[in-house]
Amino acid sequence: MTTTDHTPRVLIVEDESMLVMLLEDLLPTLGYEVAGSAGSVEQALAALDEAPIDLAVVDVNLAGTPSFPVADALRERGVPFLFTTGYGHEGLPERFVDAPVLAKPFRRHDMESVLTRLRPPA
């Protein structure tokens, strides 16, 4: 995790293109830079190696594949993240019981609130 005085960079891990576009529009209005997006576990893991990120928004289900390997990799790197899902905490393994979860559809205020709590210190 980086702790400098730059705009925090967010990786979007989401397979629904409409939600990716929504987040790409929303995040800059909340004071975040979109570092990139990934629609699969493989793409997300590659993105973690390609560009520095400070936060991540991770959909639990990527086209039928759980995104937990991405969450594990983020934790190993010390990168804060939140899950988005239509299922709530019920679908999460025990190791992610403490991870913030936003239910889909989420509101702007809810996304802003969670990202503010996760935002690394400047």
Phi and psi in degrees as a GROMACS rama.xvg file:
@    title "Ramachandran Plot"
@    xaxis  label "Phi"
@    yaxis  label "Psi"
@TYPE xy
-96.5674  146.689  THR-2
-132.715  71.3489  THR-3
-118.84  -178.326  THR-4
-94.4354  38.8973  ASP-5
-96.4622  169  HIS-6
-66.9634  127.342  THR-7
-60.4492  134.454  PRO-8
-96.9565  129.568  ARG-9
-115.541  130.829  VAL-10
-94.1251  129.176  LEU-11
-99.2524  120.77  ILE-12
-114.661  98.9452  VAL-13
-156.613  136.422  GLU-14
-97.7947  -8.99129  ASP-15
-92.7029  113.088  GLU-16
-59.5649  -34.7164  SER-17
-64.6807  -38.5183  MET-18
-70.8147  -36.2429  LEU-19
-60.224  -47.4806  VAL-20
-62.6556  -41.1295  MET-21
-59.0019  -47.9135  LEU-22
-67.5411  -37.009  LEU-23
-63.1488  -31.2176  GLU-24
-80.8853  -39.4355  ASP-25
-73.502  -47.298  LEU-26
-56.6067  -45.406  LEU-27
-61.0822  -31.3739  PRO-28
-70.9276  -17.8806  THR-29
-97.2833  1.08426  LEU-30
95.218  23.7196  GLY-31
-121.398  152.124  TYR-32
-101.827  136.795  GLU-33
-83.2213  114.994  VAL-34
-79.8187  -21.1125  ALA-35
156.413  177.003  GLY-36
-138.676  155.655  SER-37
-142.967  138.883  ALA-38
-106.925  3.07374  GLY-39
-145.326  164.727  SER-40
-59.1036  -45.2428  VAL-41
-61.3802  -45.6763  GLU-42
-62.9543  -40.0607  GLN-43
-66.3568  -43.5856  ALA-44
-63.762  -39.1348  LEU-45
-64.9056  -40.9394  ALA-46
-62.3455  -33.8277  ALA-47
-63.1731  -29.7394  LEU-48
-86.7626  -16.152  ASP-49
-91.8361  -37.0278  GLU-50
-138.506  142.121  ALA-51
-68.4483  137.026  PRO-52
-132.048  157.484  ILE-53
-110.812  -26.9577  ASP-54
-147.605  163.012  LEU-55
-143.774  145.429  ALA-56
-111.521  115.597  VAL-57
-121.83  117.877  VAL-58
-70.9411  134.632  ASP-59
-65.5465  -36.6311  VAL-60
-118.226  112.69  ASN-61
-106.192  95.3337  LEU-62
51.9421  43.9895  ALA-63
89.8422  -3.98635  GLY-64
-109.538  126.713  THR-65
-63.0254  142.249  PRO-66
-91.1776  13.2614  SER-67
-60.0064  -32.4233  PHE-68
-60.6353  -32.7817  PRO-69
-68.4535  -45.019  VAL-70
-61.9755  -40.0875  ALA-71
-61.6049  -43.4146  ASP-72
-65.24  -38.8235  ALA-73
-63.1791  -44.2811  LEU-74
-61.0856  -43.2541  ARG-75
-59.5056  -32.9221  GLU-76
-89.0909  -5.11528  ARG-77
74.6436  25.972  GLY-78
-97.1426  119.386  VAL-79
-65.1673  146.641  PRO-80
-149.446  164.22  PHE-81
-131.083  150.224  LEU-82
-94.1915  145.859  PHE-83
-117.162  140.568  THR-84
-164.397  158.014  THR-85
-92.284  0.566123  GLY-86
-111.485  -8.46437  TYR-87
75.0661  -164.018  GLY-88
-68.8695  -17.3095  HIS-89
-57.2778  -34.9642  GLU-90
-85.4322  4.0589  GLY-91
-94.5926  140.782  LEU-92
-64.5878  157.464  PRO-93
-53.1102  -35.3741  GLU-94
-66.1139  -13.9012  ARG-95
-110.567  19.2966  PHE-96
-60.1663  -26.4148  VAL-97
-91.8812  -3.71894  ASP-98
-75.2527  137.493  ALA-99
-66.2574  141.434  PRO-100
-130.028  129.068  VAL-101
-108.354  125.777  LEU-102
-76.2039  138.678  ALA-103
-85.9686  139.801  LYS-104
-77.1842  141.936  PRO-105
-102.286  159.473  PHE-106
-100.135  156.219  ARG-107
-52.6073  -48.0169  ARG-108
-58.8591  -40.9883  HIS-109
-65.3295  -43.1969  ASP-110
-63.0714  -44.8702  MET-111
-60.7521  -43.6025  GLU-112
-62.1294  -46.7982  SER-113
-67.8009  -44.0644  VAL-114
-62.7877  -36.8165  LEU-115
-61.5086  -41.9804  THR-116
-66.1467  -34.762  ARG-117
-84.497  -20.4615  LEU-118
-55.3578  128.564  ARG-119
-66.1923  150.953  PRO-120
-64.6996  145.187  PRO-121
